[in-house]
Amino acid sequence: MRILHIDTGREMRGGQYQVLLLLNGLKGAGHDSTLMACSKGPLWNEATAAGFPVLSAETKELWRCAKEATIVHAHDARAHTMAAIASRRKFVVSRRVAFPVRRSVASLWKYQRAARFLAVSHFVAQELQAAGIRKEKIDVVYDGVEVMTHATEWNPKSPVVALASNDPQKGRELVELAARKAGARVLFSDDLTKDLRHASLFVYITRSEGLGSAALLAMSTGVPVIASCVGGLVEVFADGVSGIFVRNDAEEIGVAIRRVLHNPGLAHSLIEHGRKRIAECFTKEHLTRGTIAAYERALAT
């Protein structure tokens, strides 16, 4: 297959890293990919450095190039709009966010145009169904992460790591307060790949979440995870086995932090079962196989 991908993100966030992972997975499976991205943005640069052909994410460029593709894959909301307007081939849409689909006439038209939807979790799939998308048009395709082959030595004196974000939905103030209550040092990271290598815990507090690729990265790295019990995050791990779920309450989060940091046996058990959970459901191979299957279903309709 020749797949034309569209991602209009201006930053390297979870969705953009998933695009890169998928491009590599599809290449390994023998498929050709071309990416349309924000001109000279970070995803453009990363994909170019990896050897993939990259074009500017513009509607007129999509109209020109789509005829050469077997299928088009829109990876975000703006890409979805572009594909609905200008794609000359069938297109599929990745849906990663947890908030409900808009019910305006324009939005409903756009959603009806897609051949299939790749929901990042069953929770997101339910939101699509609530908006009137038929269940038969939705595939649940979880995010993937690279499986880390090296073991990170767990150290309770290492900092607790949380995601650096000014998004009010991400609960930074709750994490700060909980860490103080637990007597723990917290590092708000804008480079999780680097900082998780020296973390005692990853605390992911959010009010809304499609899945939680940051939590997957931590589990793969060998870091115990404490996360909000919301949205698609509940599909990531089993509570008390491969991670710990909490309510968005500073006292409860602080108790969970102390519980793990003061119990090496629990920490190592969470790490072991977290890695197993990644291997079972969240690898690059799972992502690639699920995506290819969605493409084939779209093309068969």
N, C-alpha and C positions, 0 to 999 in steps of 0.2 A: 504493500500500500504506500501511497504518497499522501502524507498528512500535512495539512497547513494549519499550524497552531497560531492562535491570536491571544496575546496577553498585553494589556495596556497599563499594567502597574508601573508606577514611577519609582518604587522602592523595591528592595529585595526583602520580601516578607515570606511568610509560609507558602503562599500560593505560587510565588515565583520560583522558590526552591523546588516545589513539586513539579513545576514545568520542566526544569532542568533534569530532574531525576527521571521523569517520563521520557524526555528526549533520548536520554542515554539508554533507558530500558527498551524503547522501540528500536533504536539502532541495533542493540544486541539481538533483538528478535528478527532483524532483517528488513525493517521498514524504514523508509526515507521520510525525514521531517524537515519542514521549513518553518521558521518562526517569524511571526510579525510581532514587533515589540516597540516600545517607546524609543524613538530615535536616540541613539548614543546613551541610553539609560543603563542602569546596572544589569538588568537582565539581558539587554542587547549585548553588552560587553562580555558577560559571562558566557552566553551562548556562542558568541563569535570566537572567544578564546578556546572553547571546547570543539570548534570546527564545524558548527552548524550554520547553514545559510540563514541570514537574518535580513528581514525587510522592515521598512517603516510601517507601523500600524496605522494605516490610513484607509478610508473607505474606498477611494479610487484604486489604490494598490490591491486591495482585496478583490475588487471586481475584475481586475486584470489578471491576477494570479490564480484565483480559485478554480478556473477552468482546467488548470493543469493538475489539480489535486484529486485524489480518490475521495477524500472526505475532509471537512473543515472542523476544527476543534476550538471552540471559544472558551477561554479559561476565566473570564470575569464578566461583570455586568456590561461594561462598555463594549467589550469584544462581542458579547451576545447581540447587542444592538447592531453593531457593524455587520455581523453575519446575517442577521435577519433582513437587513437592507440590501446587502451587496453580494452575499455568497451565491455563486453559480453552481454549487454542489450541495449535497446534503450536509447538514452540520449538527454537531452534538455540543452540549453545553455542560461545563463543570459548574456545580453549585456547591459552594463551600461555606456560605454564611448561614447563620441560624435564624435571622429575622424573617418574618413572613414576606411572601411575594406581594408586591403591589397589585391592586385589583383594578387599575385604570384600564380603559379601552386599549390604549397604546401598549401597555405592559402585557395584557392578555394576548394581544395580537402577536407580540414578540415571542411569547412563550409557546404559542401554538405553532410557530414556524419551525421550531427545533425538531429534529428527527428523534433525538433521545436526550435524556439528562443523566449526568453522572453525579449523583449525590454523594457527598463526602461521608455521610453517616445515615443510619436509619432515621435519626431525628430530622435531618434535613430532608430526607425523602418524604417524611410525613408532612413537613411544611409545604412541599411541592404539591402533594396530593390535596392538602387543604385549600390550595389555590386553584384546584380544578384540573391539575395535570393527571392524566390517567396512570395508574400504577404500572401498567404494561410498558410505559415509555420511560421508566426510571430504573436505572441500575445503581446500586450502592457500590462505590469503589473507594475503599479507604485510602488515605494517604500512605505513602511508604517512606521508609528511612533506610539508609545503608546500615547493614549489620556490622557493628564494630567487632573486630576480631581480637583487639587487645583489651585486657581487663584494667579498669581504673581502680586503684587501691582506695577503698573508702576510708575517709578520715573525718571523724565527727568535729574536729577543730577547723576544718575547711569552711568557707562561708556558705551560707544558704543563698542560692541563686534564684532570682526572679526575673521576669522579662521587663526590660526597660520600656515603658510606654506611658505616654500622657493621655491615653484613651481613658475617659472616665469609667468605661465599662470593665477595665482591667484590674481595678482594685488595688492600686499601688499603696494607698494609704492604709488599707487593711493589712497588707503584708508588713508594712513598716511597724504598725502598732503590734501585730502579732509577734514579730521578731523581738521587739523590745520586751514584751511580756515573757517570751521564752529565753531571754538573755542570749540571743543568737545574733551573729553578725550577718547582715544581708547585703548582697551585691546585686544591683539592678543592671542586667547585662544587655548590651546591644550586639553582642557577638556570642551567642549561646554555644556555638561549636567549640570555641576556645575556652570559655569560662566554665562550661560543664565538666571539663576534664579535671577541674580542681574544686568540685562542689561537694558538700555533704548532703545537700538536699536540693530539689527543684520544687519551688512552691508556685503553683499557677492558679491565681485567683481571678475569676472573671464572672461577669453577670450574664454573658451570652457566649456560646461557642458552638461552631459547626462540628468540630471534632477535637482538635488540639494537637497540631503537628509538633509544637514545642515540647509537649509532654512525651510524645513518641521519641523525640530526639534524646531527651534525658534518659528514658528507659533504655534506649539502645546504647547510650554511653555508659550505663551502669550507675546511674544516680537514682536514689529513691525519689518518688514523686508524691507530693501532696497537692490535690487539685479540688476545685469547686465541683460539686455534684450538680452540674447543669448541662443542658443541651446534649450534644454528641459526646462530650467528655465521659459520660457514663458508659460508653461503649469501649473506652480505651483500655481499662483494666478492671480487675475484680477487687472490690474494697477489702483492705486488710490482707490481701494476698500478693498482688502485683502493684499496689499503690494504695494510697489512703485518700478517701473522699471526705470533704468537710463542707459544712455550710459556710456562707460568706459572713462569718462572725469572727472577730479578732481573737476572742477568748478560745474558741474551738480550734482555730488555726494554730494559735500558740501552744495549746495542749498537744496537738499532733506533732508540731516541731520538736517539742521537748521529748515526746514519746519516742521518736525515731533517734534523735541525737543521743539519748541516754540508754539506748537498747541496741547494741551492735548486732545481736542475733536477729532482731526484727529487720534492721537495715539490710543485712546481707540476704535475708530471705526475700525482701521486696526487690532487691537487685536481681537475684536469680530468677524469680518468677516474672519480673518485668521483662527481662531478656527473652524468656520463653514466649511470653505473650507477643513480643515483636516478631519473633521467628514464625509464630503461628498465623499472624494476620496482617502484618504491617511492613513487609519487605518491598523492595523495588520490584521484585518478581511478581508479588501479589498485585501491585499497582499496575504493572504492565499487562499482565494477563487479563485483569478485569477491564482495562481500557480497551484492549484489542477486541475482547468479546462484545463490548458495547458498540464499537465501530461496526463489527460484523452484523449485529442485530439491526443497526441503523441502515446499513446498506441493503439488507434483505427486505426492508419494508417498501 
